[in-house]
């Protein structure tokens, strides 16, 4: 089919109209000279971190005591450089937003040095994170009779994937690294269907069974040995506002889940003042907006079921 060059010329006009929106519509483009954190680079960092947490399960196999130190050392060296660059970009952009000054040469703050310092602080938490993740793997095995072994959990369980990334992102969040923690957890969200904010505090031996549709809000506190099922929401009941009607950020908005709680599928627990006491069980499809004492079972009474003979249905 012959090309209609008149139609091609119309694309120039369209390009001009799109460019005009860059002048008139603000807030959804970044045209400055200082680059933002790169999504592909952050995903690569996540993959490298998973390789460090679970050596031998991911990209590089045939690891043993004779070569694992070299392999992990190479990964850590690369992570240092990648994280330093991405964290520096995030810090520089956040400072530009706060000061309303476009970043430029000769800036007073050495963002690369700050990025490197935060990177080293973060990398030093990896032994602690591995210890926590090991308790999560064991909790999944202990809590799921379908699990054949720890290897299957590491390879296959989306809950472990989401929690592992969240634990890594949480340490960056605690270091006040902008953007990147949320980029990591949203990448895990897109892969697993499990949405855990990097700000959530999660204790050891946390198990999300099945996982699809789970939401855990920023100020949620989860103690040890907690198990939740698919569709559970640990959310906010309301958003406090100031005198001008603006949302007050940084307040406790999400519930506290104490030791040994089990929360079944599609349950919703809301509110920063809501505490689910240790050892309690929250049944499927329950909605809770006030605190529950320890060792309490909360369920919804079964609705009345009606059974009819399907063969008696009228057909049109």
C-alpha positions as CSV (number, residue, x, y, z in Angstrom):
1,X,0.0,0.0,0.0
2,X,1.4,3.4,-1.0
3,X,2.2,5.8,1.8
4,X,0.0,8.9,2.0
5,X,2.5,11.6,2.6
6,X,-0.2,14.1,3.3
7,X,-1.3,12.0,6.3
8,X,2.4,11.8,7.4
9,X,2.6,15.6,7.3
10,X,-0.4,15.8,9.7
11,X,1.8,14.0,12.3
12,X,3.9,17.1,12.5
13,X,0.9,19.1,13.5
14,X,-0.1,16.5,16.1
15,X,3.5,16.6,17.5
16,X,3.1,20.3,17.9
17,X,-0.2,20.0,19.7
18,X,1.3,17.4,22.1
19,X,4.2,19.7,22.8
20,X,1.8,22.5,23.7
21,X,0.4,20.4,26.4
22,X,3.9,20.3,28.0
23,X,3.5,24.0,28.5
24,X,-0.1,24.0,29.6
25,X,-0.4,20.9,31.7
26,X,2.0,20.7,34.6
27,X,3.1,18.0,37.0
28,X,3.1,14.9,34.7
29,X,6.4,15.4,32.9
30,X,10.0,15.7,33.9
31,X,12.0,17.8,31.4
32,X,14.9,18.9,33.7
33,X,18.5,18.2,33.1
34,X,18.9,16.0,36.2
35,X,17.7,12.5,35.6
36,X,15.2,10.7,37.9
37,X,15.8,7.2,39.2
38,X,15.6,4.8,36.4
39,X,12.9,2.1,36.6
40,X,14.9,-0.5,34.7
41,X,17.9,0.1,36.9
42,X,15.8,-0.3,40.0
43,X,14.4,-3.6,38.8
44,X,17.9,-4.7,38.0
45,X,18.9,-3.8,41.6
46,X,15.9,-5.8,42.9
47,X,17.0,-8.9,40.9
48,X,20.6,-8.5,42.1
49,X,19.4,-8.3,45.7
50,X,17.3,-11.4,45.3
51,X,20.4,-13.2,44.0
52,X,22.2,-12.1,47.2
53,X,19.3,-13.2,49.5
54,X,18.8,-16.5,47.8
55,X,22.1,-17.5,46.2
56,X,21.9,-20.6,43.9
57,X,18.2,-20.2,43.3
58,X,18.1,-17.5,40.7
59,X,20.4,-16.6,37.8
60,X,23.6,-18.3,38.9
61,X,23.5,-21.9,39.9
62,X,26.3,-24.4,40.6
63,X,27.4,-22.2,43.5
64,X,29.5,-23.8,46.4
65,X,31.7,-22.7,49.2
66,X,34.6,-22.3,46.8
67,X,33.0,-19.7,44.5
68,X,30.0,-18.1,46.4
69,X,32.2,-15.5,48.1
70,X,33.5,-14.2,44.7
71,X,30.0,-14.3,43.2
72,X,28.3,-12.4,46.1
73,X,31.3,-10.0,46.3
74,X,30.9,-9.2,42.6
75,X,27.1,-8.6,43.1
76,X,27.7,-6.3,46.2
77,X,30.3,-4.3,44.3
78,X,27.8,-3.8,41.4
79,X,25.0,-3.0,43.8
80,X,27.1,-0.3,45.5
81,X,27.6,1.5,42.2
82,X,24.0,1.1,41.0
83,X,22.4,2.1,44.3
84,X,24.7,5.0,44.7
85,X,23.7,6.4,41.4
86,X,20.0,5.8,41.8
87,X,19.8,7.1,45.4
88,X,21.8,10.2,44.5
89,X,19.3,10.9,41.7
90,X,16.4,10.4,44.1
91,X,17.9,12.7,46.7
92,X,18.8,15.4,44.2
93,X,15.3,15.5,42.8
94,X,13.7,15.5,46.2
95,X,15.9,18.5,47.2
96,X,14.9,20.3,44.0
97,X,11.2,19.8,44.8
98,X,11.7,21.1,48.3
99,X,13.7,24.1,47.4
100,X,12.0,24.8,44.0
101,X,15.4,25.2,42.5
102,X,16.4,23.3,39.3
103,X,19.6,21.3,40.0
104,X,22.7,22.5,38.3
105,X,26.5,22.3,38.3
106,X,28.1,23.8,41.4
107,X,25.4,22.6,43.7
108,X,26.3,22.9,47.4
109,X,25.2,19.3,48.4
110,X,27.3,16.3,47.3
111,X,24.4,14.0,46.4
112,X,26.7,11.2,45.2
113,X,28.5,11.2,48.6
114,X,25.1,11.1,50.3
115,X,24.0,8.3,48.0
116,X,27.1,6.3,48.7
117,X,26.7,6.7,52.5
118,X,23.1,5.5,52.4
119,X,24.0,2.7,50.0
120,X,26.6,1.3,52.4
121,X,24.2,1.7,55.4
122,X,21.6,-0.3,53.4
123,X,24.0,-3.0,52.2
124,X,25.1,-3.5,55.8
125,X,21.5,-4.6,56.7
126,X,21.5,-7.6,54.3
127,X,22.6,-10.1,56.9
128,X,19.7,-9.0,59.1
129,X,17.3,-9.2,56.2
130,X,18.4,-12.7,55.3
131,X,17.8,-13.8,58.9
132,X,14.3,-12.4,58.8
133,X,13.5,-13.9,55.3
134,X,14.7,-17.3,56.6
135,X,11.9,-17.1,59.3
136,X,9.4,-16.2,56.6
137,X,10.4,-19.2,54.5
138,X,10.0,-21.5,57.5
139,X,6.7,-19.9,58.5
140,X,5.4,-20.7,55.0
141,X,6.5,-24.3,55.2
142,X,5.0,-24.7,58.7
143,X,1.8,-23.0,57.7
144,X,1.0,-24.7,54.4
145,X,0.5,-28.4,54.2
146,X,0.7,-28.2,50.4
147,X,4.4,-27.2,50.6
148,X,6.8,-30.0,49.7
149,X,9.9,-28.2,51.0
150,X,11.7,-24.9,51.5
151,X,13.0,-25.0,47.9
152,X,9.4,-24.9,46.5
153,X,8.6,-21.9,48.7
154,X,11.6,-20.0,47.5
155,X,10.9,-20.8,43.9
156,X,7.2,-20.5,43.8
157,X,5.5,-18.6,46.6
158,X,4.4,-15.0,45.6
159,X,3.9,-14.1,49.3
160,X,7.6,-14.7,49.9
161,X,8.6,-12.7,46.9
162,X,6.5,-9.7,48.0
163,X,7.7,-9.9,51.6
164,X,11.3,-10.2,50.6
165,X,11.2,-7.1,48.4
166,X,9.3,-5.2,51.1
167,X,11.9,-6.1,53.7
168,X,14.6,-4.7,51.5
169,X,12.6,-1.6,50.6
170,X,11.7,-1.0,54.2
171,X,15.4,-0.6,55.1
172,X,15.7,2.0,52.3
173,X,12.6,3.7,53.6
174,X,14.1,3.9,57.1
175,X,17.1,5.6,55.6
176,X,14.8,8.3,54.1
177,X,15.6,7.3,50.5
178,X,13.0,8.9,48.3
179,X,11.1,7.1,45.4
180,X,13.2,3.9,45.3
181,X,11.5,2.0,48.2
182,X,8.1,2.5,46.6
183,X,9.4,1.6,43.1
184,X,10.6,-1.7,44.5
185,X,7.4,-2.6,46.3
186,X,5.3,-1.6,43.3
187,X,7.4,-3.8,41.1
188,X,6.7,-6.7,43.5
189,X,3.0,-5.7,43.5
190,X,2.9,-5.9,39.7
191,X,4.5,-9.4,39.8
192,X,2.5,-10.9,42.7
193,X,-0.7,-9.0,43.2
194,X,0.4,-8.2,46.7
195,X,0.6,-4.5,47.7
196,X,2.8,-3.9,50.8
197,X,3.9,-0.4,51.5
198,X,7.6,-0.1,52.3
199,X,6.8,1.8,55.4
200,X,5.0,-1.1,57.1
201,X,6.8,-2.7,60.1
202,X,6.7,-6.5,59.8
203,X,8.1,-8.9,62.4
204,X,9.6,-12.3,61.8
205,X,7.9,-15.4,60.5
206,X,5.3,-13.6,58.4
207,X,3.4,-15.7,55.9
208,X,1.0,-14.6,53.2
209,X,-0.8,-17.6,51.8
210,X,-1.9,-17.4,48.2
211,X,-1.6,-13.6,48.4
212,X,-3.6,-12.2,45.5
213,X,-5.2,-8.9,46.4
214,X,-3.5,-8.4,49.8
215,X,-3.0,-4.7,50.8
216,X,-0.9,-3.6,53.7
217,X,-0.8,0.1,54.4
218,X,2.2,2.4,55.2
219,X,1.7,2.6,59.0
220,X,0.7,-1.0,59.6
221,X,2.5,-2.8,62.5
222,X,2.7,-6.6,62.2
223,X,4.3,-8.6,65.0
224,X,5.8,-12.0,64.9
225,X,4.2,-15.2,63.6
226,X,1.3,-13.6,61.7
227,X,-0.4,-15.4,58.9
228,X,-2.8,-13.8,56.4
229,X,-4.7,-15.0,53.3
230,X,-5.6,-13.6,49.9
231,X,-7.7,-10.5,49.7
232,X,-6.9,-9.2,53.2
233,X,-6.8,-5.4,53.6
234,X,-4.9,-3.7,56.4
235,X,-6.0,-0.2,55.6
236,X,-6.9,3.3,56.8
237,X,-10.3,4.2,58.2
238,X,-10.0,7.9,57.6
239,X,-7.4,10.5,56.7
240,X,-6.8,13.3,59.3
241,X,-6.8,16.8,57.8
242,X,-5.6,20.2,58.8
243,X,-7.6,23.4,59.1
244,X,-7.3,23.9,55.4
245,X,-8.6,20.5,54.5
246,X,-5.2,19.1,53.5
247,X,-4.3,15.5,54.4
248,X,-1.9,15.4,57.4
249,X,0.8,12.9,56.4
250,X,2.9,10.8,58.7
251,X,0.2,9.9,61.2
252,X,-0.7,6.3,62.3
253,X,-3.5,5.4,60.0
254,X,-3.3,1.6,59.7
255,X,-3.9,-1.2,62.2
256,X,-1.6,-3.0,64.6
257,X,-1.5,-6.8,64.4
258,X,-0.1,-8.5,67.4
259,X,1.8,-11.9,67.7
260,X,0.3,-15.0,66.3
261,X,-2.8,-13.5,64.6
262,X,-4.4,-15.3,61.7
263,X,-6.5,-13.3,59.2
264,X,-8.5,-15.3,56.7
265,X,-9.4,-14.4,53.1
266,X,-11.0,-11.1,52.2
267,X,-11.0,-9.7,55.8
268,X,-10.7,-6.0,56.1
269,X,-9.1,-4.3,59.2
270,X,-9.1,-0.5,59.2
271,X,-7.8,2.3,61.4
272,X,-4.7,3.5,63.1
273,X,-6.2,2.9,66.6
274,X,-7.3,-0.7,65.7
275,X,-5.3,-3.4,67.5
276,X,-5.8,-7.1,66.9
277,X,-4.8,-8.8,70.1
278,X,-2.2,-11.6,70.2
279,X,-3.5,-15.0,69.2
280,X,-6.7,-13.8,67.7
281,X,-8.3,-15.2,64.6
282,X,-10.2,-12.9,62.1
283,X,-12.5,-14.9,60.0
284,X,-13.1,-14.7,56.2
285,X,-14.9,-11.6,54.9
286,X,-15.0,-9.9,58.4
287,X,-14.8,-6.1,58.5
288,X,-13.1,-4.8,61.7
289,X,-12.9,-1.1,62.6
290,X,-12.2,-1.4,66.4
291,X,-9.7,-3.2,68.5
292,X,-10.1,-7.0,69.3
293,X,-8.9,-8.4,72.6
294,X,-6.2,-11.1,72.7
295,X,-7.2,-14.7,71.9
296,X,-10.5,-13.7,70.3
297,X,-12.2,-15.4,67.3
298,X,-14.1,-12.9,65.1
299,X,-16.4,-14.4,62.4
300,X,-19.4,-13.4,60.3
301,X,-22.5,-15.5,61.0
302,X,-23.2,-17.8,58.0
303,X,-26.0,-16.4,55.8
304,X,-29.0,-18.5,55.0
305,X,-28.3,-20.7,51.9
306,X,-31.0,-21.7,49.5
307,X,-30.6,-24.8,47.3
308,X,-32.7,-25.4,44.2
309,X,-32.9,-28.1,41.6
310,X,-31.1,-26.7,38.5
311,X,-33.0,-28.9,36.2
312,X,-36.2,-27.1,37.0
313,X,-34.9,-23.7,35.7
314,X,-37.0,-22.3,32.9
315,X,-35.4,-21.9,29.6
316,X,-36.3,-19.2,27.1
